[in-house]
Amino acid sequence: MPARHKIIPDIEHVRFGAYMRSVRESVGVSQRELAKLLNLPQSYVSKIERGERQLQALELIEICRLLKVLPSEVLRSYLLTPGEQTYETNERVE
């Protein structure tokens, strides 16, 4: 079996991961709670937030649905705030 290499995240993945952490925290959900909602281990959420795991579009949509935030708002806010790693919005999905 080939040796596993640790993926070194690039700065954009680290920044987006930190941003997604702020999204999760802004709605008061812990990593453990989100992992449970996703039916995945907490390490999955942790790796996203550290930039070690790249999110696919459908994964982002599912995380936003579970956090009751609009994916379009998350992405818009992320793209319009270069260098920022925090998320704030009043818009929530019901």
Secondary structure, 3 states (H helix, E strand, C coil): CCCCCCCCCCHHHHHHHHHHHHHHHHCCCCHHHHHHHHCCCHHHHHHHHCCCCCCCHHHHHHHHHHHCCCHHHHHHHHHHCCCCCCCCCCCCCC
